[in-house]
Amino acid sequence: MVQASISARHPKLGIRGIVAGVLLFLCLAYGYFYLISTATSGEDVLACKAITDPVIAEHGIPESVSASGRPAIFCDLEVRGFFLKPFEHISIYGVTDKEQQDSILRTLEHFRPQSKARRMVVDFYEKENWKTWSNPATGNRGGEGGPETPIRTIVIK
């Protein structure tokens, strides 16, 4: 009697239930691996520094608008594609001359084996789209970035 009432309330899962369970598991696993892949470690920060330091030392990179007092070159670890392939994303602002861009790319290619960097995507931008704000009453200051379109994108494998 008890067995009959349980099976009446919970019919067998069937193929649809199994497929739904497997798909849910795969989505959760992919989300977990995405979070793990995009987490930045201290090694990632040092790798970016090893990539950008030679460029800063050898080339005249304009000063950043968003991070005053430092050159307008930024490096982040990113992932792209279904298989979450990691790469170093380097953004350089204010270098519009193609010959100077080519020289920077040669520097990156030269120092890449020493830094053990992964594939690099280098974006050159005309300028930073950064708007600062301040509130004189509270003394708070800040800024926010707007949309930016690279003038040149190069992939170094």
HUBEL-V457593 format. One record per residue. N is the residue number from 1. RES is the residue in three letters. BURIAL is b if it has 9 or more other C-alpha atoms within 8 Angstrom, else e. D_LAST is the distance of its C-alpha to the last C-alpha in Angstrom with 2 decimals. Layout:
BEGIN
N,RES,BURIAL,D_LAST  N,RES,BURIAL,D_LAST
END
This chain:
BEGIN
1,MET,e,68.03  2,VAL,e,65.20  3,GLN,e,62.79  4,ALA,e,63.73  5,SER,e,63.13  6,ILE,e,59.65  7,SER,b,58.47  8,ALA,e,59.97  9,ARG,e,57.89  10,HIS,e,54.59  11,PRO,e,54.12  12,LYS,e,51.68  13,LEU,e,48.02  14,GLY,e,47.48  15,ILE,e,44.26  16,ARG,e,43.34  17,GLY,e,43.56  18,ILE,b,41.46  19,VAL,e,38.71  20,ALA,e,38.86  21,GLY,e,38.66  22,VAL,e,35.64  23,LEU,e,33.82  24,LEU,e,34.76  25,PHE,e,33.49  26,LEU,e,30.11  27,CYS,e,29.77  28,LEU,e,30.77  29,ALA,e,28.42  30,TYR,e,25.42  31,GLY,e,26.57  32,TYR,e,26.89  33,PHE,e,23.38  34,TYR,b,22.08  35,LEU,e,24.11  36,ILE,e,22.96  37,SER,b,19.23  38,THR,b,19.78  39,ALA,e,22.05  40,THR,e,20.96  41,SER,e,22.03  42,GLY,e,22.93  43,GLU,e,19.99  44,ASP,b,17.64  45,VAL,b,19.72  46,LEU,e,19.60  47,ALA,b,15.80  48,CYS,b,15.74  49,LYS,b,18.56  50,ALA,b,16.87  51,ILE,b,14.03  52,THR,b,16.62  53,ASP,e,19.47  54,PRO,b,18.35  55,VAL,b,17.68  56,ILE,b,21.12  57,ALA,e,22.73  58,GLU,e,21.67  59,HIS,e,21.84  60,GLY,e,24.54  61,ILE,b,23.21  62,PRO,b,26.19  63,GLU,b,27.89  64,SER,b,27.06  65,VAL,e,29.77  66,SER,e,29.06  67,ALA,e,28.75  68,SER,e,31.23  69,GLY,e,31.08  70,ARG,e,27.31  71,PRO,b,24.63  72,ALA,b,23.11  73,ILE,b,19.59  74,PHE,e,18.71  75,CYS,b,16.04  76,ASP,b,16.21  77,LEU,b,14.77  78,GLU,b,14.65  79,VAL,b,14.41  80,ARG,b,14.17  81,GLY,e,15.48  82,PHE,e,18.36  83,PHE,e,16.82  84,LEU,b,15.87  85,LYS,e,12.21  86,PRO,b,11.76  87,PHE,b,9.39  88,GLU,b,10.50  89,HIS,b,12.17  90,ILE,b,13.39  91,SER,b,16.43  92,ILE,b,18.16  93,TYR,b,21.69  94,GLY,b,24.03  95,VAL,b,21.83  96,THR,b,22.70  97,ASP,e,22.80  98,LYS,e,20.01  99,GLU,e,20.41  100,GLN,b,20.17  101,GLN,b,17.02  102,ASP,e,15.48  103,SER,e,16.84  104,ILE,b,15.34  105,LEU,e,11.80  106,ARG,e,12.66  107,THR,b,14.00  108,LEU,b,10.99  109,GLU,b,8.93  110,HIS,e,12.19  111,PHE,b,12.89  112,ARG,b,9.67  113,PRO,e,10.93  114,GLN,e,14.31  115,SER,b,13.58  116,LYS,e,11.90  117,ALA,b,9.62  118,ARG,e,7.56  119,ARG,b,4.69  120,MET,b,6.45  121,VAL,b,8.61  122,VAL,b,11.01  123,ASP,b,14.43  124,PHE,b,17.20  125,TYR,b,20.72  126,GLU,b,24.02  127,LYS,e,25.76  128,GLU,b,26.13  129,ASN,e,28.38  130,TRP,b,30.42  131,LYS,e,34.13  132,THR,e,36.19  133,TRP,e,39.47  134,SER,e,42.34  135,ASN,e,45.62  136,PRO,e,48.33  137,ALA,e,50.66  138,THR,e,48.45  139,GLY,e,46.24  140,ASN,e,43.09  141,ARG,e,40.06  142,GLY,e,36.63  143,GLY,b,34.16  144,GLU,e,32.00  145,GLY,e,28.98  146,GLY,e,29.16  147,PRO,e,26.81  148,GLU,e,24.13  149,THR,e,22.21  150,PRO,b,19.22  151,ILE,e,20.00  152,ARG,e,16.40  153,THR,b,13.11  154,ILE,e,9.73  155,VAL,e,6.28  156,ILE,e,3.78  157,LYS,e,0.00
END
